[in-house]
Amino acid sequence: MTENNANNQGAEKKPDKNSKPRFNTNWIFAILALSVILFQLFYGGKTVEKTTTSEIKQMIASRDIEKVVVVNKDQAEIYLKKEALESGRYPKQPKPGTGFSVSLPKPNYTYNIGDISSFEPFIIEAQKSAGYQDKELIYPDYVTRKNYLGEILSWLLFPALLLVLWLFLMKRMSGGGAGGAGGIFNVGKSRAQIFDKDTNVKLNFNDVAGLEEAKTEVMEIVDFLKNPKKYTQLGGKIPKGALLIGPPGTGKTMLAKAVAGEANVPFFSISGSDFVEMFVGVGASRVRDLFKQAKEKAPCIVFIDEIDAVGRARGRNANFGSNDERENTLNQLLTEMDGFGTNMGVIILAATNRADILDRALMRAGRFDRQIHVELPDLNEREAIFKVHLRPIKLEKNFDLTFLAKQTPGFSGADIANVCNEAALIAARKNKTVVEKQDFLDAVDRIVGGLERKTKIISSVEKKTIAYHEAGHATVSWLLEYASPLLKVTIIPRGRALGAAWYLPEERQLTTREQILDEMAYALGGRASEEMIFGKISTGALSDLEKITKQAYAMVAYFGMSDKVGNISFYDSTGQSDYGFTKPYSEKTAELIDQEVNLIIAESYVRAKDVLKDNLKGLTELAELLLEKEVIFSEDLERIFGKRKADHLKELREAEAQPRPRAKSVGAVEPEVVKKKKKSAKSTPAKADTAAENSSSVVKVKGSKKAEKKAKTKT
C-alpha cells in the first residue's frame, strides 16, 4: 500500500532525453504577432493626409507634383517630388531619408474625387493655367486595387466568431473537468475536486465539536485505510460506504471535510447535482469517469454531497413523468458502487437530509453499509460547538458558555456559528472592545425573531391589542404545569411579527398528551385574551392557529391520542404517499378525525379562557406593564403571579424522591425537611391563588383549587 500511495501522490519523473519536444501552441500566437508587425512595417504607418482643390492648384503652380494616381475611380493619390519635400513648404510631410522606414512608396496626399469625368480636365486646365508646356503636362494614372485581406476577413470573420462561440460554450459546459485536459470533448468528465498531499484540507476532527458517535464511525473508516492489517487479520472487510443522514446544518459536510483532513489518501469531493446535465448520457459518463479516477488512486475516499439529487427513488417523480436521464445516472451509480466489477479500496461517503426519498437499492448493505444519523446537538454538544466557534472572538472575562448552550435549544451547528458571528457584529456596531453576554442574547433574538422594527407605525389601539395578546400567551404558559418556561415577552415588532414571546422548551425525546394539550392551550391564550378583554378577535393569531391545527391533526392521525379514532397512525415514513391521490382512510374516518381535532382545539381554548378568567387582574397588570416597558422578563411574571406551578410541583417531586434514612427501629423515618415541605404545601395555598384572592372578588378561588387538585392527581 505504501508503494501504491507513492504512485498516487504523483512522484516526479526524470525527463527522457530521447523524447522529442512537443509542439507548443504558443508558437502560433508568436507567428501571428510577427505577421501583424511586418504588415504594419510595409503597409501600415501614418495615415495619409487629405488635401483640397485649392491646395492641389498651389502644388501644380509650384511644380511640386511628381505624379497623380487615381485608385478605383474614387480617390486620387498625389505624389510630391523629392525637391518639394526638402524645400520645407510641406512641414507636415517627413523629409526623405529621415527616420526608419522599410515601407513601400506611399502617396503624400489623397483627394476624394466627386465626379471622375471632371477630374482629369481639372488637372489639365490647372497645369495649363500655371504655364505648363504640352510636354510637361502630368496626366493621371488609373489603377484598380483589390483589398484581398479585407475580403478574406469579411469571409472568415463570421465563421470564426461562430467557432469561438462554440468553443466557449463547450468549454463552459465541460467545466474543465478533472481527469483530463479541458476541451470540447470534456463534457462527460467528472467534476470532482481532488484533495491529496498537494491540496491539503486544514480541517480535522478537533474542529468538529459534538457528533462523537458519528466521528467514531467515520474515524474507523479512516483508520482502516491507514492500518488495514489491524482489521483484515481478523477476517474483517472494509465497509464500502457510509451515509450521513441528518437535518440541515448539523455538520455532515464538515464531518466529510474533517475526513479529508485526517486521511492520508486521495479524497474526491463532488455534489449530487454535478451529475445532472442537459445532455443525454452525460450523468452516467461522469459517474464512470469518477470511479475510474478513484480506482486509479485507490485506496481513496469519494464523498457525494446531497446525494438525493441523483439518488431519488426510481419510478416516483413529482412531475408525474419519467426522467430517464436521472434514472440512468442512478443505475450507473448503483453499478459502480457494487456491481459485477470490484472497487477495492474505494470508500463512498454521502450526505443527505432526505433519506426517505432515496432509492432502496442505494440503501442496501454492500453499497451503504452504515447509516450514520447526525442529529441536532444536545446541551453538552452545543457547549462544545460554542467553544469551537468562539475561538476567534474576544469575550468578556468569566464568560459563561453553559448559559449560552441553555439559551439555544434546537439550534444546529450552523445556527450556533451564526449566533457567534451575529454577536460579534452587534458588539462591533456598538463600538465595544469585547463581546458581552447581552450581545449573544441580542443575536439569538435577531436570528429567532428577526430584526427589530421600532420605526413601524402602529396605532395605540393596535398596540394595546398586541399587548393583551402577548400577555395572554405569557399568563397561560406561566400557570400551566407542562407549558414551556417563558423567558421574555415583547411587543416590539420583529420581522413579520408584531409581538413575540420567548420560551425555553424542555429537551425531551418523548412528549405526552398532557404536554401537547398545555402547549396548545398557551398558544391559544393570545386569541382568548383578545376575546375576553375587547369582545372581538383579530388576525394576529394566524401563526398560533396554524401551529395548533397541525398539532391537533398529528395527535389524532399520527400519534393515536384520540379515544374515538383509536391507536391508529396514518403516518407514512417512506414518503410514498406524498404523490398519491387517495388517503389511507375512508371518508367516514376523515369526518371523525375532523371532529376530534375540532373537539381538542375547542377544549384547549376553553382551558385558556378559564386560566385567564381566574387570573384576570394579573393579566391586566402584565399587559399594562408591557405597554409601559415594551419588554418584560420572567422575573416580572414571577412578581405578578408568583412562582411557576410547574417549578413548585417539581420541587415537591424532588423532595419526595430523596432517599429516606434508615431508622434504628423497624421501618423508615421520613426526613423532617420533607415533612415540613409537605405540610406547607397542604396548608399554604400557591402564590398565584393568594394573588387571585387578594385581587378581586370576581376571580374564583374555587377554580384555582380545582386546578391544583387536578395537578396533584396527575402527579
Number of C-alpha atoms within 10 A of each C-alpha: 12 8 8 12 17 10 13 18 15 12 9 7 6 6 7 7 7 6 7 7 7 6 8 7 8 8 10 10 10 10 11 10 12 11 12 11 13 13 13 13 15 13 14 13 12 7 8 13 12 13 15 11 12 9 10 18 18 14 17 22 17 12 16 19 19 13 15 20 18 22 16 12 17 12 15 23 21 22 18 19 13 13 11 17 18 14 11 12 12 13 10 10 15 13 16 10 7 7 8 7 10 10 14 10 9 12 16 21 19 19 17 16 15 11 10 14 10 10 16 16 12 12 20 18 14 18 21 15 12 15 12 17 9 10 6 11 15 17 13 17 13 12 10 8 7 9 7 9 9 10 11 10 11 11 11 11 12 11 11 12 11 11 12 12 12 13 14 14 13 18 18 15 19 21 18 20 21 18 16 11 11 17 17 17 14 21 23 23 25 29 23 24 16 21 19 20 15 9 11 16 17 11 17 17 18 9 15 19 21 22 20 13 12 17 20 11 14 21 17 13 22 21 14 18 22 16 12 16 12 12 13 12 9 8 8 11 11 17 19 22 23 22 23 25 20 19 15 18 19 22 23 27 19 16 24 27 21 22 25 29 21 18 21 18 23 23 29 23 20 20 20 18 15 17 25 19 17 9 11 14 17 21 29 24 17 26 25 20 20 23 20 16 17 23 16 13 21 23 22 26 29 24 27 24 21 20 23 22 18 25 25 21 18 19 13 15 12 9 8 9 9 13 13 13 19 22 19 18 24 25 19 18 22 17 16 19 22 16 13 8 9 12 18 13 18 24 25 20 23 25 27 23 19 17 21 17 17 19 19 13 16 19 18 11 14 15 22 22 16 19 18 18 16 24 17 21 21 20 18 13 17 26 22 18 23 21 14 15 18 16 9 9 13 12 15 12 9 6 12 11 15 14 11 20 21 17 17 21 18 15 19 21 23 13 18 22 17 16 26 21 16 19 23 23 15 19 19 14 9 10 9 11 11 15 21 18 17 12 21 21 16 17 24 22 17 17 14 15 18 15 15 16 14 11 8 11 9 13 9 10 9 11 19 17 22 27 30 29 29 27 32 30 26 28 27 28 26 24 22 23 21 18 25 19 21 21 16 18 23 22 26 21 21 20 14 11 15 20 21 21 18 18 18 16 15 12 11 7 5 6 8 9 12 13 16 16 22 22 22 27 29 29 27 28 32 28 27 29 30 24 15 15 15 10 9 11 17 13 7 17 18 10 12 16 16 10 15 22 17 11 18 25 18 17 21 25 23 16 17 16 20 18 9 13 16 12 13 13 15 14 13 12 9 11 13 12 13 11 12 9 7 9 11 13 9 10 10 9 14 15 11 15 20 16 12 22 23 15 13 21 20 14 15 22 19 15 22 28 25 16 24 25 19 21 27 23 20 22 28 18 15 24 25 16 16 23 19 11 11 16 16 21 14 19 13 13 24 14 12 18 24 18 18 22 20 18 12 13 16 14 13 16 12 10 16 16 10 11 9 12 11 11 10 8 7 7 9 11 12 15 14 9 10 17 13 11 15 15 11 11 14 10 9 11 13 20 17 21 23 15 18 22 17 10 14 12 9 13 20 15 16 11 15 22 14 11 13 17 12 11 15 10 8 8 10
